[in-house]
Amino acid sequence: MSNIFDNIVELPNKGIQERTKNLVGFDSKFDRIFSNLKLLLDQEGLIEWSKKFHKVELPIISQLQEKYPLIILSGDAGTGKTISAEAIADRMMRELKKDGFFLKLSTRVRGEGLHGQMGNLVNDAFSELKNQAGKRRIAFLLIDEADAIASTRSTIQMHQEEKAAVNTLIQKIDELRELNGRAILFMSTNRLHFLDEAIIRRAAIILEFERPNFDERKQLFESSVGEIGLTDKELETLAELTGEKHNDNLAFSFSDIRLRVLPEAVSKCFPSKALDFKSIKETIIQLKPSPKII
């Protein structure tokens, strides 16, 4: 079973919490999702609230169980969808004071030649998700690059096995409601328009991830290398150079800056000199942002 997941992480997790500190714009994303899902996640607390203030369990509480515990994270590659899913799950457990597990479905098992096995893969993944969900424990499943197994069934070229796998996935999403908020599904995609319409309709929330704007790029440079003594003007210059105006109307993504620009700038300086503004600026000018996925 474990080979169908990249990892299974216990929550709360200190490593995820540390990485969350470097996520630019994370708080607003978390607040939006948590405000939508906390009613589903804390059924016991909701019942207590109703009885405290209204003396009865209001009918709306049972109706809330009809919501689907599905969050779709949509946006271009390198915009932080995967790490945000982990961070959101971790923060939720801290806010609710519960334990949990985070399972990430491996993209390796969705390779060529597995069309006929895709339905079994979906069944196995959701079976383990249910196993990890307990009374005081919430389990999260992330299906990254979800369009690979959840493409719209209206596509003429789609094989019957693939359509069957999508049908199975929809059925399993429906069944998650029976767990009363003890299991949450994240689906991330670079191509929201490729997802099956029935899946999109079931999403409790669709969160759009954009490439960082000027302020976010500035904040990213400051949080990553601010301690080398960059001035505010220099930070603004780096944010400007990684923006749309200087790059054919396409800004650098978060991962472009974190995993390409800054590491290459460090490589120019290590081990003979200190990292400085000039090295980072020259690196940006030499690189281009990653292409947008359509």
N, C-alpha and C positions, 0 to 999 in steps of 0.2 A: 504493500500500500504506500509506503513512504516514498517509493520511486516516482510516484505521480506528482509529488510536491517538491518544489525547490527547497522549501524549509517549512518547519512547523515551530513557531516562536511562542513562548509563554508571555502573557501580558499581565500586568505592566512590565515593560522592558527598559532597563536603563540605557541600553545602547540606542534604542529608537528615540528615547526621550532626549538624548544628547544630540542626535541628528536633527531632531525637530527644531532645536534652537537656531539652526542655520537655514531653516525654510522661510524664505521671504514670502510674506503675505499669507502665512499659514493660519493665523488666528481667525481671519475673516472667513476662510474656507471652512474651518472647523465649526465656528459658531453657526454657520448656515446649515450644515449637516446635522449638528447636534440638536439644534432647535427643531428640526424636522423629525428626528428619530428618537428623541428622548422619551416621547410618549409611548413609543413602541418598546423601547429598551427597558423602561422602568414600570412595568405593569403593576407590580406590587405597590410602588410608591404612588402611582396614579389612583389606585383603588383607595389607599389610605387618605389621599388628598380629598377624594370625592366624599368619603364618609365623614371626614373631619369638617368640611365646609358645607356639605349638603345632606348629611345624615344618611344618605343612600349611595349605592353604586349607580351612577348615572348611565343610561343606555348608551351614550356616546362612547363610553370606555370600551365596551365590547365591540362597538363598530370600528374602533381604531385598530382592532386586530385584523381587519380586512386589508390594511395597508401592506404592501409588499416590502420586505426588508432588503430592498435592492437599491444600491447607489451606483450610478454610472458616472465615471470620471472620463471626460472627453477633452481631447486637445492634442496639439502637435507633439511630436516626439521631443523628449528632453525638457518638458515643462513641469516635471515633478509629480506626475500622477501616481506612480508606484510608491515612492517614499511617502507621499501624502496619505495614501490609503493606510499604510502602516502607522503613521503618526496619528491619524484620526482615530484608528482603533485603540491605540495605546492611550491617547488622551481620554477617550470615552471611558475606558476602564478606570482611570484615575478619578474622573469626575463622579462615576457611579460607585466607586469603591468596591469594584468586583474584579475577579480574575478572569482571564480569557486566553484564547489561543488564536494565533493568526496563521492561516495556511495559504500558501501561494501555489497555485496550480502551475506545474512546470510546463514551459513552452516546448521543452524537448520532446515530450510525449505526443505532441500534436504534429509531428513531422509527416513526411510523405509516406503514403501507403497505409495510413491508419484510419481512413474514412469509415471502414466497416466496424472499427473498434471504438469510434468516438462516443457512441451511446453508452458503451460500457465504462469508458473513462469518466463521463459525466456522472453516471450512477455511482461509481466508486468514490469520486471526489465529494459528492453530496452525502454519501453514507458516512464518510469520515468526518465531515463537518457536523453531522448530527451526533456522532459519537463524542465529539469534543465539547458539545454544548451541554451544560449542566444547569441545575437550579440556580446556583450562584455563579455560574460561569457562562460567558458569552463567547461563541466561536465566530471567527471571521474567515471568509474565503475570498481570495482575490483571484479573479480570472483576468490575467493581463493579456493584452492584444486580443480582446474578446471577439472581435470581428472574425477571427480565424475559425471560431466554432459556433458563432451566433449570427452568421450572415443572414440577410433577408431570404426567406423561402420563396420569394417571387422571382429570384434569379433563374432564368431558363437553364443555365448551364449547371445548376446545382444537382449533384447526385442524390438519388433517393436516400442513400445512407446518411448523407449530410443533412437532408431535411428531417430524417428521423432523429438525428442527434439534436437538432434545434428543438424539435417537439419534446424530446426528453428533457432538455434544459428548461424549457418553459414549464413543464410539469413539475420539475424539482423546485423551481422558484415558487410555484404555487404552494407546494408542500411546506415550504419554509415558514409560512404563516402559522402553521400548526404548532410551531415551537415558541410562539408568543414572545418574540424578540430575543430569543436565546441564540439565534444564528443570523448573521448579517452577510450579505453577498456584495462584494465590490466587483464591478466590471470596468476595466479601463480600455479605451480604444482611441486610436489616432483618426479613425474614420467612422464617426457616429452614423453617418448616412448609410453605412453598410450593415448596421445592426438590424435584426428583424423587428418589424414594427410592434409586434406583440410584446417583445422584451422592453422596448422603449416605453410603451404604455404602462408597464408595470413598475417602472422606476419611481421610488419615493422622491428622488431628487436626481437631477442631471447637473453635475457641476462642471462648468467649462474652465479649462486651463489654457491661458494665453501665454505667449512669450512675454518676458518681463518688460514693463514700461520703464521710462527713464528713471523714476524714483526707485523702482525695484532693482534695477541694474546697479544704481549707485549704492543702494543698501547692501547688495550682494558683494560688491567689491570692498566695501567698508568692513563687512563682517568677516570676509575671507582674508584680507591683507591690510586692514586698516592700521594694524600695529607697526607697520614698517614706516609710518610717519607721513602718509600721503595727506596733502592739504585738501580742503573741501573743493577747491578749484580743480585739482588733479582728479579727484573722484568724479566730479561732474564731467570732465573731459573723457574719462574712460567710459562713463555711461553714455555719453554722446557718440563716441566712436563705435560702440557696439549696438547702436540704434538703427532704425530704418533709414534715416537720411543718408548715412554713409555706406549702406549695404544693399542698394537696389531695392529699397522698400521692404526689407526683411531683417528684423532684429535678431541678434544672437539669442539662443535659448538659454535657460538656466544651466543645462548640462554643457552647452558650448563654452560658457564662461568657467564653470567649475572644473570640467574634465578635459578641456582643450586649451583654452587661453592661459589660465593660471599655471597648470602644470608645465606647459611649454615655456612660459616666462621664467619659471623656476629653473628649468633645465638650462636656460641661457646663462644663468647666474651661478648655479651650483657647479663646483664647490669653491670657486675663486673669488666671488664678490657677493655683496648683499643684493637682495631683490629690491628693485626700485621702479619708480614711475616710468622711466624711459624704456626699460625692458618690457614692461607690460604693454605699453603703448605700441611699441614696435611689433610685438607679437600679434596684437589685435589687427594692425594694418596688414600683416602678412596672411592672416586667415580670413576665411569667409564663413558666415553662419551656415549651419546645417540646412539642407533643403527642406522645404515644407512638404509634408506628406498630404497628398490629396486623395 
